[in-house]
Amino acid sequence: MRLILILTTMVLLNGCLATSGAMRSFTSTPSGATVTIDGYGACETPCTVKLDGDRKVTVAKAGYKAQRFGVKPGGAPVNVILELAAPAGVVDAETLPDL
């Protein structure tokens, strides 16, 4: 099972076993988000992935709302701006309980 996962990751992220496909670059704001292709493999932005067809992408980072969308091989670089999952506001220190 582990070998299958490793081979799948190599195909999706590096294109080592793929015979055709086009590179697609991913960046995010903030950087360091995880890019997952069709639920397999992962790379951390900024990164470049070889795609051999239409794919579903998820870009996620802890504390931010994940974004899911479709991509095609080639084309312009993809820049994803992530939105905070729970926007931080001003905290009134006087209302915090004593710990």
C-alpha atoms as an extended CHARMM CRD file, in Angstrom:
* protein
*
        99  EXT
         1         1  MET       CA              0.0000000000        0.0000000000        0.0000000000  PROA      1               0.0000000000
         2         2  ARG       CA              2.8040000000        2.3820000000        0.8880000000  PROA      2               0.0000000000
         3         3  LEU       CA              4.5680000000        1.6820000000       -2.4190000000  PROA      3               0.0000000000
         4         4  ILE       CA              1.3850000000        2.5550000000       -4.3380000000  PROA      4               0.0000000000
         5         5  LEU       CA              1.1050000000        5.8440000000       -2.4530000000  PROA      5               0.0000000000
         6         6  ILE       CA              4.7530000000        6.6930000000       -3.1530000000  PROA      6               0.0000000000
         7         7  LEU       CA              4.4110000000        5.8920000000       -6.8650000000  PROA      7               0.0000000000
         8         8  THR       CA              1.1820000000        7.8910000000       -7.1270000000  PROA      8               0.0000000000
         9         9  THR       CA              2.8490000000       10.8640000000       -5.4570000000  PROA      9               0.0000000000
        10        10  MET       CA              5.8090000000       10.6530000000       -7.8550000000  PROA      10              0.0000000000
        11        11  VAL       CA              3.5040000000       10.6120000000      -10.8730000000  PROA      11              0.0000000000
        12        12  LEU       CA              1.3660000000       13.5130000000       -9.6970000000  PROA      12              0.0000000000
        13        13  LEU       CA              4.0410000000       15.7950000000       -8.3230000000  PROA      13              0.0000000000
        14        14  ASN       CA              7.1600000000       15.0750000000      -10.3030000000  PROA      14              0.0000000000
        15        15  GLY       CA              5.7910000000       13.5330000000      -13.4510000000  PROA      15              0.0000000000
        16        16  CYS       CA              8.5790000000       10.9520000000      -13.2390000000  PROA      16              0.0000000000
        17        17  LEU       CA              6.4440000000        8.1760000000      -14.6790000000  PROA      17              0.0000000000
        18        18  ALA       CA              4.1890000000       10.3130000000      -16.8640000000  PROA      18              0.0000000000
        19        19  THR       CA              4.9940000000       10.4440000000      -20.5500000000  PROA      19              0.0000000000
        20        20  SER       CA              3.1040000000       13.6470000000      -21.3070000000  PROA      20              0.0000000000
        21        21  GLY       CA              1.7570000000       16.6390000000      -19.4680000000  PROA      21              0.0000000000
        22        22  ALA       CA              2.3710000000       20.2720000000      -18.8150000000  PROA      22              0.0000000000
        23        23  MET       CA              3.7760000000       22.0110000000      -15.7720000000  PROA      23              0.0000000000
        24        24  ARG       CA              1.5210000000       24.2090000000      -13.6080000000  PROA      24              0.0000000000
        25        25  SER       CA              2.8640000000       26.4750000000      -10.8510000000  PROA      25              0.0000000000
        26        26  PHE       CA              1.0120000000       27.1770000000       -7.6080000000  PROA      26              0.0000000000
        27        27  THR       CA              1.6180000000       30.0040000000       -5.1380000000  PROA      27              0.0000000000
        28        28  SER       CA             -0.4390000000       31.1370000000       -2.1810000000  PROA      28              0.0000000000
        29        29  THR       CA             -0.8680000000       34.0670000000        0.1440000000  PROA      29              0.0000000000
        30        30  PRO       CA              0.2540000000       33.2320000000        2.7520000000  PROA      30              0.0000000000
        31        31  SER       CA              2.8720000000       30.8660000000        1.3610000000  PROA      31              0.0000000000
        32        32  GLY       CA              3.4080000000       27.3980000000        2.7810000000  PROA      32              0.0000000000
        33        33  ALA       CA             -0.0640000000       26.0520000000        1.9410000000  PROA      33              0.0000000000
        34        34  THR       CA             -0.4830000000       22.4030000000        1.0010000000  PROA      34              0.0000000000
        35        35  VAL       CA             -1.5290000000       21.6640000000       -2.5900000000  PROA      35              0.0000000000
        36        36  THR       CA             -3.2790000000       18.3090000000       -3.1090000000  PROA      36              0.0000000000
        37        37  ILE       CA             -4.1210000000       17.0030000000       -6.6020000000  PROA      37              0.0000000000
        38        38  ASP       CA             -7.2160000000       14.7590000000       -6.8740000000  PROA      38              0.0000000000
        39        39  GLY       CA             -6.7780000000       13.8900000000       -3.1890000000  PROA      39              0.0000000000
        40        40  TYR       CA             -3.2890000000       12.4190000000       -3.7210000000  PROA      40              0.0000000000
        41        41  GLY       CA              0.1950000000       13.6830000000       -3.1440000000  PROA      41              0.0000000000
        42        42  ALA       CA              1.0100000000       17.0650000000       -1.7560000000  PROA      42              0.0000000000
        43        43  CYS       CA              3.4620000000       19.8930000000       -2.1960000000  PROA      43              0.0000000000
        44        44  GLU       CA              3.9610000000       23.1120000000       -0.2900000000  PROA      44              0.0000000000
        45        45  THR       CA              3.5380000000       26.4510000000       -2.0500000000  PROA      45              0.0000000000
        46        46  PRO       CA              5.3070000000       27.7250000000       -3.9880000000  PROA      46              0.0000000000
        47        47  CYS       CA              5.5560000000       24.5390000000       -6.0570000000  PROA      47              0.0000000000
        48        48  THR       CA              5.2340000000       23.2480000000       -9.6070000000  PROA      48              0.0000000000
        49        49  VAL       CA              3.2700000000       20.1440000000      -10.5990000000  PROA      49              0.0000000000
        50        50  LYS       CA              3.1420000000       18.2050000000      -13.8720000000  PROA      50              0.0000000000
        51        51  LEU       CA             -0.4630000000       17.6200000000      -14.9780000000  PROA      51              0.0000000000
        52        52  ASP       CA             -1.5220000000       15.2100000000      -17.7140000000  PROA      52              0.0000000000
        53        53  GLY       CA             -5.1990000000       16.1970000000      -17.7450000000  PROA      53              0.0000000000
        54        54  ASP       CA             -7.9200000000       18.1160000000      -15.9380000000  PROA      54              0.0000000000
        55        55  ARG       CA             -7.5190000000       17.7570000000      -12.1680000000  PROA      55              0.0000000000
        56        56  LYS       CA             -9.2330000000       18.8580000000       -8.9530000000  PROA      56              0.0000000000
        57        57  VAL       CA             -6.9670000000       20.8240000000       -6.6360000000  PROA      57              0.0000000000
        58        58  THR       CA             -7.2550000000       21.6030000000       -2.9440000000  PROA      58              0.0000000000
        59        59  VAL       CA             -5.1080000000       24.3320000000       -1.3870000000  PROA      59              0.0000000000
        60        60  ALA       CA             -5.1750000000       24.3540000000        2.4170000000  PROA      60              0.0000000000
        61        61  LYS       CA             -3.2880000000       25.7950000000        5.3660000000  PROA      61              0.0000000000
        62        62  ALA       CA             -4.0150000000       25.5260000000        9.0910000000  PROA      62              0.0000000000
        63        63  GLY       CA             -6.1330000000       28.4470000000       10.2670000000  PROA      63              0.0000000000
        64        64  TYR       CA             -7.3940000000       29.2560000000        6.7510000000  PROA      64              0.0000000000
        65        65  LYS       CA            -10.3900000000       28.1290000000        4.6830000000  PROA      65              0.0000000000
        66        66  ALA       CA             -9.4170000000       25.4730000000        2.1450000000  PROA      66              0.0000000000
        67        67  GLN       CA            -10.0370000000       26.2820000000       -1.5130000000  PROA      67              0.0000000000
        68        68  ARG       CA            -11.0280000000       23.6630000000       -4.0810000000  PROA      68              0.0000000000
        69        69  PHE       CA            -11.0570000000       24.2010000000       -7.8340000000  PROA      69              0.0000000000
        70        70  GLY       CA            -10.3200000000       22.5300000000      -11.1510000000  PROA      70              0.0000000000
        71        71  VAL       CA             -7.2160000000       23.1120000000      -13.2670000000  PROA      71              0.0000000000
        72        72  LYS       CA             -6.0620000000       22.1350000000      -16.7350000000  PROA      72              0.0000000000
        73        73  PRO       CA             -2.4720000000       21.3820000000      -17.7830000000  PROA      73              0.0000000000
        74        74  GLY       CA             -0.3720000000       24.3870000000      -18.7550000000  PROA      74              0.0000000000
        75        75  GLY       CA             -1.6340000000       27.9150000000      -18.5100000000  PROA      75              0.0000000000
        76        76  ALA       CA             -0.7620000000       30.7750000000      -16.2230000000  PROA      76              0.0000000000
        77        77  PRO       CA              0.5520000000       30.2090000000      -12.6920000000  PROA      77              0.0000000000
        78        78  VAL       CA             -2.1800000000       29.8080000000      -10.0710000000  PROA      78              0.0000000000
        79        79  ASN       CA             -2.0570000000       32.2030000000       -7.1120000000  PROA      79              0.0000000000
        80        80  VAL       CA             -4.4960000000       31.3930000000       -4.3200000000  PROA      80              0.0000000000
        81        81  ILE       CA             -5.2990000000       33.9840000000       -1.6630000000  PROA      81              0.0000000000
        82        82  LEU       CA             -6.4240000000       32.1250000000        1.4440000000  PROA      82              0.0000000000
        83        83  GLU       CA             -9.0100000000       33.6100000000        3.8140000000  PROA      83              0.0000000000
        84        84  LEU       CA             -8.7160000000       33.2450000000        7.5800000000  PROA      84              0.0000000000
        85        85  ALA       CA            -11.0710000000       30.5790000000        8.9250000000  PROA      85              0.0000000000
        86        86  ALA       CA            -11.8740000000       32.6360000000       12.0210000000  PROA      86              0.0000000000
        87        87  PRO       CA            -10.8630000000       36.2630000000       11.5760000000  PROA      87              0.0000000000
        88        88  ALA       CA             -9.0380000000       37.5900000000       14.5830000000  PROA      88              0.0000000000
        89        89  GLY       CA            -10.4040000000       40.6530000000       16.2810000000  PROA      89              0.0000000000
        90        90  VAL       CA             -9.2940000000       42.8340000000       19.1060000000  PROA      90              0.0000000000
        91        91  VAL       CA             -9.2490000000       40.9010000000       22.3750000000  PROA      91              0.0000000000
        92        92  ASP       CA            -10.2530000000       42.7490000000       25.5260000000  PROA      92              0.0000000000
        93        93  ALA       CA             -7.7770000000       41.4320000000       28.1090000000  PROA      93              0.0000000000
        94        94  GLU       CA            -10.0090000000       42.5600000000       30.9860000000  PROA      94              0.0000000000
        95        95  THR       CA            -12.7690000000       40.1280000000       29.9990000000  PROA      95              0.0000000000
        96        96  LEU       CA            -10.5080000000       37.0830000000       29.8760000000  PROA      96              0.0000000000
        97        97  PRO       CA            -10.8680000000       34.6550000000       32.7920000000  PROA      97              0.0000000000
        98        98  ASP       CA             -8.0350000000       34.1640000000       35.2460000000  PROA      98              0.0000000000
        99        99  LEU       CA             -6.1500000000       30.9590000000       34.6030000000  PROA      99              0.0000000000
